[in-house]
Amino acid sequence: MSSYDDIDAFGAVPLSARAMAARPAPYLDGLNDAQRAAVEQLDGPVLMLAGAGTGKTRALTARIVHLLATGKARPNEILAVTFTNKAAREMKNRVGSMLGEAVEGMPWLGTFHAICVKLLRRHAELVGLKSNFTILDTDDQIRLLKQLVLANNIDEKRWPARMIASLIDGWKNRALVPEKVPVADASAFNHRGTEIYAQYQARLKELNATDFGDLLLHMVTIFQTHPDVLEQYQRWFRYILVDEYQDTNVAQYMWLRLLAGGHKNICCVGDDDQSIYGWRGAEVGNILRFEKDFPGAHVVRLEQNYRSTPHILAAASGVIRGNQGRLGKELWTEAERGEKVRLIGHWDGEEEARWIGEEIESMQKGTRGMRPYGLDEMAILVRASHQMRAFEDRFLTIGLPYKVIGGPRFYERLEIRDAMAYFRLVVSPEDDLAFERIVNTPKRGLGDKAQQKLQVKARENGVSLVDGARLALQDGDVTGKGGGELRFLVESLDRWGRMAGDKDIPHTELAEIILDESGYTAMWQNEKTPEAPGRLENLKELVKALENFDNLQGFLEHVALIMDNDQAEDGAKVSIMTLHAAKGLEFPAVFLPGWEDGLFPSHRSMDESGIKGLEEERRLAYVGITRAEEVCTISFAGNRRVFGQWQSALPSRFIDELPEEHVEVLTPPGLYGGGYGSAAPRPSAGMSERVAAADGYNSPGWKRLQSRAGQRGLSQPSESRNTVIDLDAVSAFTTGERVFHQKFGYGEIIAIEGDKLEISFEKAGIKKVVARFVTAADDIPF
């Protein structure tokens, strides 16, 4: 173990405490009373409860400068922890600006991982590593786990390495070493969870390597098992500051508590109302129990907002007030009242995208009674990435420049490009690039050597790769499991090609069949990672996009043309991003589409986490509203198309929580373009009566909107006006019924979604198929 005799062993260049204490304190000028109180309360535990837009970064950096300027601490005695390198750089630059000179000797200002790497290199031998250990990236981690999966004869299809990596990462986020994993969790991978975890950790040590989760886990372990090391750092880190404390996971929380356990000079800055990363391990309870963890803690609430108008703040406060698990605060501002939060309902998602596109163009011209807004002043924040498709399609069509923040554009996403490659092959079997992309996606046991054989065979015979695969199979060049899978793929491509020419088979159904029978949908269903559900939603959105075209070829041509419309790199663009990606950002004008129950709050978050999940969704709504500085527009669609069937959508329960006096309803919320009863356009007999009578529409907020339904008409897309929507249309089959499929054989229906059946086949396992391709088993002649 390394040892150090004094503080300067860190290699810091300490500033003269006397010289710094003699300086004036201009950095305190301009701070409001609450900010100043948070800066000047230096000793003991401090919780800076900082609401959105309340200047918490300024207060945090001023506190660091105050510690230095008063001589309370030298630069190397301050531990300041952030979540991103960008935040660390900004903090360091601000400290330097406030001091009037570059900051030297602050080696412990950085991210959790960056600081733990430095600490672990000093004490690596205490966890069986050498100081020159390497840090594996995700690809290396997956490769190592794949080796362990094969060595343990674990079914890789059922337990993919990526899924195992996600589970292990979750345990590390909770500071759980293999022997401390709870019994309920250890039952993973056929009750071999802790065994695989232990083997993985042992293999990492053999390689003298760690993954990112280990950086914190190892340091927590060292502090817990070597009190002398912990005491050293408790003495050396005299003051601890933590940014975004609401986003800490259990391992980070334990690491901080251990370091602050002696002097308790810890200042945590955060906002429990903006804790939105529970799905990746963040624990809002860390900030909620701060006063219990540190008795006598000084809590300072930063509530004066410098970003948004009073109407926007009041709307956000009205929503977040519905959460029980919060410390509570009320944001206020000295700004002028400004525009009320605008609320509008639309016929469907496509109409919502059309309206927002038109509204953005109008706001550019300043024709809404407001000042003109530049494109780079406006943003669209969606709950789920699949919502972006409608906006991207619309903006590309009308030539409105946009950029996607935090991810690729919809048609550039991995899963969409894969699916499109399958569609391209069905339309054009000569598309070798598409074949190369999907031949081993999902995994079919066709490695580089097997694929090279196909390439050689195709070149020798002057044919496409699909035909080259046929010839290779005939000549026995590809055998074994890979050969069987390749044969099934080639036969499937032929079958799908014939179906594409059958006018009785809708191309939307064909797209679903291709994705299901190819195993591509199942691949993502089995991928138990946080990203997998979103990829599945994107695939559903892709199939939905096909509804606007006559066939697969027309759709593929459309996508090729719009994606070829390269946008200039320079110039202003509308920003499109998810609500999660928007945290920490702000825009003068913000659009929040898709506020419907099931989409926002999402079914998945509520199903998996119950009340806890709902409260995180509500915090996400709060984050979305508080991104807006001047104009905030919330919208919802009355109908969504799911598996080819129209379904009515209820407005989000969060809409009911918006305070009436701070909301302007731009148009009546009638889902069919008008009011209710006799005033409502009626796409199908009795439809408006059923909607008005539905329990979900009897909430106070919905009734309030109903009462305004006659104010102004809402235009609806022409293609929707004469559409007959039959919400009662369901499959003719029932759950538990025995059926027969030409390819998969006999099975039993275990679930029904619209006209799509989930069937447990006797030989083929669980598959999803369209109802028209199965027959009741009783109808099969013997």
Secondary structure, DSSP 4 states (H G I P E B T S, - for coil): ----SSGGGG---PPPHHHHHTS--GGGTT--HHHHHHHH--SS-EEEEE-TTS-HHHHHHHHHHHHHHTTS--GGGEEEEESSHHHHHHHHHHHHHHHTS---S-TTEEEHHHHHHHHHHHHGGGGT--TT-EE--HHHHHHHHHHHHHHTT--TTTS-HHHHHHHHHHHHHTT--GGGS-HHHHTHHHHTHHHHHHHHHHHHHHTTEE-HHHHHHHHHHHHHH-HHHHHHHHHH--EEEESSGGG--HHHHHHHHHHHTTT--EEEEE-GGG---GGGT--THHHHTHHHHSTT-EEEEE-B-SSS-HHHHHHHHHHHTT-SS------B-SS---PPEEEEEEEEHHHHHHHHHHHHHHHHHT-SSS----GGGEEEEESSGGGHHHHHHHHHHHT--EEESSS--GGGSHHHHHHHHHHHHHH-TT-HHHHHHHTTSS--S--HHHHHHHHHHHHHHT--HHHHHHHHHHTTSS-HHHHHHHHHHHHHHHHHHHHHT-TTS-HHHHHHHHHHHTTHHHHHHS--STTHHHHHHHHHHHHHHGGGSSSHHHHHHHHHHHHHSPPPSSS--EEEEEHHHHTT--EEEEEE---BTBBTTBHHHHHHHHHHHHHHHHHHHHHHHTTEEEEEEEEEEEEEEETTEEEE-PBPHHHHTS-GGGEEESS---TTSS-SGGGS--SSTTHHHHHHHSGGG-SHHHHHHHHTTTSS-----HHHHT----TT---S--TT-EEEETTTEEEEEEEEETTEEEEEETTTEEEEEEGGGEEEGGGS--
